């Protein structure tokens, strides 16, 4: 940020006579109601050079200090959402947040006292932990890098446009009130950044939803005298390590080393990386990640591989780390296997495998700042699950690295089972970029990866993680890949429901048509389908019971549950119900159980009983009923909610 871009703070009580007067209570009410939004605004405007932990704490501190000391006048710059439209209290605290966030990026001067916002915040403080927002994908990383290249006023203009939805006239007025002297230059510079405003709502930029990592646990347990001695030793060792030799300088974004034992050194030595021969999979009894050869144009770049291993062992404060649920994020216990090292779009990417996890290290193509480290658990992967790994995501597209046994790759829209596929070129196992599934807005398509090898064809879907999830159909315990025409038709109405299974460590998702029910108005037969997502960690399974009427494009979620055996190989039984309105306007309670259900009973808002696995009873709109089923072996089963 250029120091001349922000003028000294004007007196807050100098508003015109026509400006609304804001008192402390009104401003406090606006701050409390919109606190998460204001903190996100401060976090995005603050200079990224502060580091993610300090940006989080500073954003909270600036927002909490935005209240006026008394009654004050402020120009109203309307916000574009319910509850904030024309609220002078919100306009005031937003102006204060933007002003102090811009001041925080000003350079310290020798002959002037620093402003309070330029110093580390006294409060809030969290001792013993480093806090930072949850990591997003490659798109969020690229946006953060573009924002870091902007000056503070330009970054503020971009965020006010995208997050606050303000027109340029209001952005101009707010920046002027915040002390920006050259607003036109700020707006012009903001125009140079690609307008990806939807990404500003990502968890990547949410300083209210945080991940925590410990600081140095060993040193925290020592007495003060030992801590001072350790600090002195670290200072001496740091000077030595910074010198040419075996120091940590070449490790890029990695933190200082914490151990130099032989096992740790071996795990960090790029010369000891395991590299499988290209044809090993052809003669091996195993078909999983352990027989993938090392591919990519940078497999011989020792400096890159060293940085990847060092960051994996000890990620620094600026590294964005993410892991699928149930995946340990510690360093390797020994030399891992190299699967890929190469250039992907505007990044250098290294993919490693240690028998339990796939680890992806990525850094910008022109420097080592903004590195990212992603973990995915893949233990027990078979031929189907080890078919592909995500290399990178950019501009809504996904690029994959496929298994060496894959002979053909294509892009298919799961919502259009009768449409043709679009072939994807394979270059050294790397696919051409393909459009990923819809992230937001209406679900009008759901693109999946179709791979073919000697054993057949299978579909994989990107759920926001390193390893795409396998799609299957059939009764639990006897599922098969969703590749035939019948399987594609079965999945089409329920493709959009896959969005509910993102970022859950999903290994596979099965769609099972467990019942077909004639509709009471004789308009056709509806399908009852259970979709169940199995995870790599063996817990956190997600089950959706869905109802699809004839002619409908999408299925409706009738019930859902987590961590239940229903609809799975251990207990394939499932029971669910839905209120349905006929073409004549009559409401019905429809319920269906899987094969083996001998009777269904409804109680509560609807009382009815039926023999067999289907129930249809007239009901009132909004009625709520509790379902109980009895299986042929006498066992009771409850309806999913």
N, C-alpha and C positions, 0 to 999 in steps of 0.2 A: 504494500500500500504506500502511496506517495503522501508524505506528511502535509503537503500543501493542499490536498484534496478535501480536508475536513477543517473547517474554521473553528475558532474557539466557541465554546458553548454559550448561546444567548441566555439571557435571564429568562427563567421559565414563566414569570408572571407578566411578560410583556405582550400578551395577546391583545388583539383589538377589542373594542367594546362589544363587537358583535359575536366574538368567539364564545362558545359555551364555557361556563365555569365548572371545573371539576374539583370535587373535594376528595378527601382521603378515602371516605367510605365508598364513594362511587368507583374510584380507581381500584380499590382493593377488591370490590365485587367483580369487576371486569378481569382483574389479574387472576383471581381464584378460578373463575369460570373458564378462562381460556389459557390457563397456565401451561399445559402441554404445548399448545401452539406457539406461545410466546417464547418458550425455552427452545423449541425447534428453530424458530426464527433467529434467535441469538446465536445458536450453535452454527447455523449455516452462514451467518454474516461474519462470525469470528474468523481470524486468519487460521488456516489449517496448520501453520507452522507451530502453533502452540502445543500440538500433540493432542490425541483424542481424549486422554484422561483430563488434562487441564481445560480443554474446550468444554467438556461436560460440566465440570465444576464452575467454570467461569460463566457459562450460559445460565446456570441456575442462580449464581450470585447476582449477575446483572439484572435478571428478571425480578428477583426478590427485592432489589434496590430501586425498582422503577416507580415506586409509589411517591406521590408528591408530599412535601412536608406540611402543606396547608391547602387552602383553596387556590386554584390556579386556572388561567384561561388557556384553551388549546384549540387550534383549528381542527375541525372534524374532517378526516379523510376516510370515507366510509369503507368498511370491510364488506366483502362479497359473500357473506353467509349468514344464516339465521342466527339471531342473538347478538350479532356484532354490528349490524347495519346501523350506521349513524350513532353509535354509542360513543360519546365523547370520552368516557372513562377508558374504553379500550383504545381509542385513538391516542390518548395521552400516554398510556403505558407502552404501547407499541412504539411510539416516537422515542420514548426514553430508552427502550431496549435497543433500537437501531442506533441511536446516537452513541450510547456507551459501548456497544459492540464495535462501532467504527473507531472510537477512541482507543479501545483495547489494542488495535492493530498499529497505532502510531509508534514510531521509534522513540526510545528514551533519549532525552537530551541532557547533556552535561550541565547546562546552565539553567535548567528549569526543573521544578519539582514534578515528578511523574503524577499523572492523574490516577485516581484510585482504580479505575478500570484497567490500567496498564500493569498493575501489580497482581501477583497471585492472590486469589480470593482467600480472605480469612475464614469465611463461612460460605457454603457448607464445606466440611472436611470429612473424609472417610479414612480413618487410620488403618493401615495394614492391607488396603485393597486398592487396586487400580480398576477404574470403572470406564467402560466404553460401550457405545451402542452396538447392537447386534449387526453382524456383517451382512451386507447384501451381496448381489451378484456382480458380474463384470460391468454391467451397465452403470450401477451405482459407483463403482470404483472409478470408471472413466469420467463420470460427471464430477466426482469429488476432485479429480485431478484437473479438470477444466476450470472448476471454480477456484482452485488454489492458484491458478495462473492469473486470475483477475485481480485488479486492485480492490480494496475494501468497498468503495462506493459502487463500483461496477457489480461486485458480488451482491451487495445489498439491493441494487436495482433488479438484478436477475431474480433474487429470492422474493422480493416484493411483487414482481410480476407473476411468478409461478406459484408461490405459496399463498399469498394474500389475494391473488387475482385482481390486482389494482391496475387500472389503465395508466398509460404513461403520464398523463396530466397529474394524477394523484401521486404517482411515484416521484415525479419532479417536485411537487409540493412538500412531500414528506422528507426527501433528501435535503431540500433546501432548509427546512426547519431543523434537520439534524446537524446542520453545519457544513454540508458539502458545498464547496465553492464552485466547482465546475460540473454541474449536473449533466449538461449535454455530453461531455466526454464520458461520463459514467454510463449513460444510456447507450451511447454508441459502442462502448467497449462490451457492454452486456449483450448487445446484438450480435457480437462476434461469436458468442458461445451458442452451441446448438440448443434449441428450446426443447428440453426434455423435462418439462415441468412436473409431469406425473411422478417422476422419480423422487421429487422432493418430499413426497409423503411416505417414502420407503423407511422401514425400520433402521436402515443404515444411518439415517439422519435424525433418529428419535432419541434425544438424550434423556427421555423419561422411561425408556425401556432398555435396561442396561444389562451388560454382562460384567461379571466381577472376576478378577484374577488376583491372587495374593502377591504381595511384595516379597522381599527376601525373608522367608520364614525363619531361617537359621539365625540371622542377625537380630531379628526381633526378640528372640528368646535369651539373648546374652545380656549381661549387665552393662551399665554405661561405660565402665572402664574398658571392658572387652570390645564394645562397639567402637569406641574411639581408636583403640589399637587397630581394629579391623579396617576402619576408615583410612587410617594412615597407611596400612599395608596395601589397600586398594589403590590409593593415590600413587604409591611407588610402583605397584605392578601395572597400573594403567599407563604410566609413562613408559615403562619398558615394553608393554604390549603394543603401544602405538608406534614403536620403532619397527623398521623393516625386519622381517623374520616370520616367526610363527604366531604373530599376534592375531587379534580378532578384526583388524581393519578390513581385510579382504572379504569378511563375511557379510558385508552389506548391512541389511536391516536387522541382523541378529544381535541379541543382547550379549554382554560379556560372558565368557565361558565360566561355568561353575565347576567343572571337573576336567582333569586331564589324565584319567586312568586309561589303561590300554583299551578296554572295551569301548569307552566313549570316543577315544581317538579313532578307533577302527570304524565306528559308525559314521564319523564325519569325514572320512577320507574318500574323495571321489574315485581314487584309483582302485578302491576295494568294492565298488558297486558291482552287484551281480548283473551280468548281461547275458541273457539266454540266446543261444544261436537261433537264427531265423527259422530253421526247419525242425526245431526240437519238438514242437507240438505234433508233428506228423507221426512220430514214433512213440510219444509219451502216452501212458495209460490215463493221464490226467488231462482234462480240458478245462482249465481255469486260468486265472491271472498268472499263475506260476510258470506257465509255458509261453507267455507273451514275450516276443523279442523286443529289444530296445530299438526304438525308431525315432525319427526326427532329424533335423539338420544340425542340431547342436549337441549330439551325444558325445562329441569329443571336446566340448567346451568345459574344461576343468574348473575354471573360475565360476561359471554359472552353477555347475553341479555342487561345488563347495558351498556357495551361498545358499542353495536350496537345502542342503543337509544341515548347515549351521542354523538357519532360520527354523527348520523343523525341530531341532534339538532345543533351541532357546529363542523363541520369537520375541523380538523387541517390542517396545511400547507402541510403535507406529504400525506394526504388522496387523492386518485385519485377519483374524482367525475365526473360522467357523467349523463346526463339526456336527454331523448328523446325530440324533439322539442315541445315547448308549455307546458312542464312539470315544475311546480315550484319546486325548490329544497330546500325550507325552512323546518324547523323542524315541528314536529307534533303539532297540536293544543291541543291534549289530548291523553290519552293512546290509541295506535294503536292496531290492531289485529295481533296476531302472527300466521303466516301460516307455518313456518318451522324454525327449528334450528337444525343443524346437521353437520356432517362431510361429505364433498364432495371432493373426491380425496385427494389433499394435502391442503385443506382449511377448515376453519370453516365458515359456511354460515348461516345467519339469513335473513329470508324473512318476511317483515311486510306489512300491508295494512291499509290505513287510510280512505278508502271510496273514495278517489280520485286517489291515487297512490299506485303502488307496489314499495317497497324499498328493495333493496338487499344489505346487508352488508357482506363483505367477508374479512377474515384475514388469513394469513398463519397459518398452523396447529401448528407450534412450537413457534410462537411469535406473537406479535401484530403490528409489523412493516410492512409497505407496505399494509395497509388496503385500501379497495376500497368500494365506495358507489355509487350505481346506482339507478336512478329513472325512472319510466315508468308510464305514465298516462293511467288509465284504467276506468275512469268514464263512466258509461253507458254500461259496458260490460254485455253481455248476456251469456247464457249457452255455446255458441260456442266459444266466445272470452275468456271466463274464464276457458278454458279447460286445459291450461298448462302454466307453467312459467319456464324459463331457470334457472336451479340450478347452472350450471357451464359449462365452455368450457375448454378443455385441449387437446393438441396434435391433433387439428382438429376435435375432437369429442364434442358432446353436450349431456348433461344430463338434463332431465326435471323432474319437479314435476307436477303431473297431478291432475285434479279435483277428488274429492272423488267419483263422479258418473262414472268415466271412468273405463271400465271393461277390455279393451284390448288395447295394444299399439303395433305399428309395424313401421318399417322403409321401405319407398318406394322410388324408383328412379323415379322422375317425367318425366325424359327423356325416360323411357322405360315403356309405359303404359301396355304392355302385360306381363311384368315380375311379378313374385310372390313377395310378401312382405316378410320381415324378421322380425319375432316376437321379441319384446323387453320385457324382464322380468320386471314385476312391483313389487317392494318391498316397501311396505308402501307408495304407490303412486309415488315412485321414479323409473324412467326408467333406464334400463341399458344404457351405453353410446352408441350413434349412430353417424355415420359420418355426419358432417355438410355439407352444400352446399359449392361448390368450392369458395374459397376466391380470388384466382389469377390463372393465366395461362389459358389454354384452358378449356372450359366448356364441360366436357365429362359426367358429371352426376350432378343431383340436388336432393339430398336426402331430403325428407320431412317426417314429423311425421304424422302417420295415427292413429287416436284415434277412439275407438268405445264405445258407451254407449247405453242406452235404446232408445234414440231418433234417432240413426243412426250412420253413419261413416262420419268423416270429415278429411280434410288435413290441416296441419299447417306447415309453413315454417319459418326457422330461418333467420331473416334479420339483425342480429347483435344487437338485443335489448332484453330486459327482457321478453317481451311477444311475442310469435311467431304470425305471421300474418295468418289469415284465408284465404284459397283459395276457391273461388266460381266460378260458371259459370252461364251464362244466361243473358237475357235482363235486363238492369238496372231497378230496382224496383221489379223484380221478380227473384232474384238470388237464387241459392241453392248451397249447399256444393258440391265441386268437388270430388265426391266419386264413381260415376258409371263409367262403361267402356267408355261411350261416353264422359264424362267430362274429363277423363284421357287422351283420345286421343286428345281432344281439347286443353289441356294444354301442351302436350308434346313438340310441336315445339317452344313454347314460354317460357319454364321454365327458360332458361338462362337469359332472359330479366329481371327476378326478381332481378338480381344483381344490376340493376340501381336504385332499390328502397330501398337499405340498409340505415339504420340509419336515416330514415325520419319520425319516429314515425308512421309507417304503421299499421293500424288496420286490413284491409282486402284487398285482390287483386282479382278483378273479370276479367275473360276472356270471351268476348262476340263475337261470330262470327256474325258480322252485315251484311255481304254480301258475295256472292259467284259469281265469275266472270269467264265466259268462256274465255280462252286465245285466242288471235287472230290467232295463228298458229295451232289451234285445237289440242293442246297437252294436254288438260285437263282443269280442273276448279280450279282456285286459290281461297283461302279463305282470306277474310279481317277480321282481329280480332282486337278488341280494348281491351287492358288491362288497368284497372284503379285502382290505389291504393288510398284507403280512409285512412285518418289519424285520430288519436285519438283527435287531437286538432281541427279538422274540417276545416283546411286550409292546403295549401301545397300539394293538391292532384296532383298526377302524372299520365298522360295519355299517352299511347303509341298506335299508330295505326300501325299494323303489317301486312305484306303481306307474304303469304305462298303458294308457288307453289306446285303442286302435285309431290310427291316423294322426296321433300326436307326435310332434317332432322330438319333444323332450320327456323324460321320465320325471315323476315327482317324488321327492324324498318323503316317505311315509314315516320312517323311524330311523334312528341312528344310535350307535352305542360304541363304546371303547372298552378294550380289555375284557372282552367276553368271548367264550368259545363258540357262540352261535354262528352258523353259516361257515364253520371251519372244519378241517379234517377231523378234529377230535370230537366235535359235536355238530353235525350238519343240520340240526333242526333249527328252524326259524319260524316265527309267527309275528305278523304285523297287521295293522289295520289302518284305514283311511276313511275320512268323510268324503263322499263323492256326490256331486249334483248331476242328476240325469238331464236329458234334453228337455224334459217336461217340467223341470224345476223342482223335482222331488229330491230330497236329500236321503242318502243311504249311508249306513256304516258297512263298509266292505272289509272283510278280513280273510287272510289266507295263511295256512301253515304249509310246511314242506311235506313231502311224502312220508307217510307213517303217522300223520296226525289223525286220530280217530274222532275227535270232537273239539269244538271251540265254544267257549262261553264268554259273553260280554256282560259286564256289570257297570254300575255307575250311571252316566247319562243315557246309556242305551242298554236295555236288558234283552238279551236274545241268546239262544242256544242253537247250535247246528251240529249234525253228525257229519263226519268227514272233515276234510281240510279246508272247506270254504264256508263262509258265512256272509249273508246279505240281509240286512234289516233296515227298515225305515228309521230315520233319525231326524232330529232337528238341527238346524244350522248352528254350529259352534258347540254341539254336544261333545262331551268327553267320556270315553269309556275305557275300562280296564279289561284287557284280554287275558284269558287263561285257556290253555290247550291241554289235551290229554293225548299221549302217544299210544300206539297200539300195545306197547309193553307195559302200560299203566303209569308211566312216568309223566309228571306234570311239566309244562313248559309255559313260561310267561312271555307275553308279547313285548317286542322291542318298543322303546319309546322314542 
